[in-house]
Amino acid sequence: MNGSTLKSILDATLHAERIERAAHRAALVQRRGGSVQPTELVHATCLASAVGPTRSIAEARRQWQLLSGRSISRGAFDAHFDKPALGETLWDLLRSAMSHANRALRRQWPAALRMLDDVLLDDGSRMRLRKSAAERFPATDEGTAGLKLMTRMSLAEGSLCDTTVDAARTHDHALRFRTAFKHGALYLRDLGFYDHSEFAAFEDASASFVSRWKDGVTAVVQGHAEGLVLPESLAQGQPLERSEVIGRTSDIDATLRLDSGKTVAVRLVRVRLVLVDKRGAETGELDRWYVTNLPRASWTADAISAAYRLRWLIERAFRRMKHGARADHLQTSRETAAMALLGAALLVTVLAERVHHVLARELGLKNVSVDRCELAVLSALHRIVMLWKEPRHEGTLSYESIARFITHESRHPNRSQPHLVDEVFATIEAST
């Protein structure tokens, strides 16, 4: 990655002109000649996501003082920071950054996946707040506070594409995205989103889905029934018993009951997984059940089970948010400050994802670590912001030198380590 490529990514995310436009839309524009201007405030808040183990207003104020070369009292800075407009500006910038697609990975997809318009992963995770915010943002434990962050990841774009926030106690199902299902896309869902009416809605929207099948749910066999103890003819119209299976896989057509009393036709798939420990020794077996509407002609049971493993990508994204940008350590009880600090942490994470896309395209996906890339971007963020502040600065501080640093630090420490995406794609290719 050269300096001009890095500059184009940065300019499209956090350049002063882009920030000023977002600040104007959110009415964050300060009076002319004021001590705190929108660009410095946004840059300082993002820098606060790159320093230390926690995210706080105090760190944002310290970063602002380093950037501006001026001092400011705590109360005066809080008057500028503790405004809804700052959070709105940062989330506006975040939405803009998430709208940039990266479809280079799509060319590597196996044939069964290339028939889809996209693969979308939804999941939620909790971010801690100070206990004093428990009344406004209650968590699951009594007397604790936090935020529930719901995100959607697009495999075609290779990054987060949507996000929403509520109190930590909010169930994933209640916080799910209300947008219409995308025609031709595959949605990978965990049990937090389990809903028979949504299964029917996927079918109506000509979208596909794979979900874990919930324990205790009754399904009636209707049609194809492979991998059951009973012969197919005797199984018809009977409730499916999970224990009455044989072989390594099962593939069954069935109906599930909706709250309205109607039924939805689905495909139930079982795959027996072999459990191994860290040394690769087998420790047992586990039956995993999935419910889907993917066609049997192009999707085998093994391919469905492999595709569901892609959900691990969004889990990794949450880990980067928490361990890199430290989005789960928001040291505040104010809603406005929490939204600003969380928005800045997410913005930095998406910026690192965009840098990783370029490096993966140039060096190969297995040769670049997205985790190390984010840490490198966080380490270089102060130098990047100073370069924006002094664009004619000469010497070691340049886009070229920063690009070399990020490229070097992002290299994977163990390139022989199997890559999840490669393994999944190979399994799908071999099974379809």
HELIX and SHEET records of a PDB file:
HELIX    1   1 GLY A    3  LEU A   14  1                                  12    
HELIX    2   2 ALA A   16  ARG A   25  1                                  10    
HELIX    3   3 PRO A   38  LEU A   47  1                                  10    
HELIX    4   4 ILE A   57  SER A   68  1                                  12    
HELIX    5   5 ARG A   74  PHE A   81  1                                   8    
HELIX    6   6 PRO A   84  MET A   98  1                                  15    
HELIX    7   7 LEU A  105  GLN A  108  5                                   4    
HELIX    8   8 ALA A  111  ARG A  114  1                                   4    
HELIX    9   9 LYS A  131  ALA A  133  5                                   3    
HELIX   10  10 LEU A  191  PHE A  193  5                                   3    
HELIX   11  11 HIS A  196  ASP A  204  1                                   9    
HELIX   12  12 GLU A  232  ALA A  235  1                                   4    
HELIX   13  13 ALA A  301  TYR A  308  1                                   8    
HELIX   14  14 ARG A  309  ARG A  311  5                                   3    
HELIX   15  15 TRP A  312  HIS A  323  1                                  12    
HELIX   16  16 GLU A  335  LEU A  363  1                                  29    
HELIX   17  17 LEU A  365  ASN A  367  5                                   3    
HELIX   18  18 VAL A  370  LYS A  389  1                                  20    
HELIX   19  19 TYR A  399  GLU A  409  1                                  11    
HELIX   20  20 LEU A  420  SER A  431  1                                  12    
SHEET    1   A 9 SER A 159  ALA A 167  0                                        
SHEET    2   A 9 ALA A 145  SER A 154 -1                                        
SHEET    3   A 9 ASP A 118  LEU A 129 -1                                        
SHEET    4   A 9 ALA A 185  ARG A 189  1                                        
SHEET    5   A 9 SER A 208  ARG A 212  1                                        
SHEET    6   A 9 GLU A 282  THR A 292 -1                                        
SHEET    7   A 9 THR A 263  VAL A 276 -1                                        
SHEET    8   A 9 THR A 249  ARG A 257 -1                                        
SHEET    9   A 9 ALA A 219  GLU A 226 -1                                        
END                                                                             
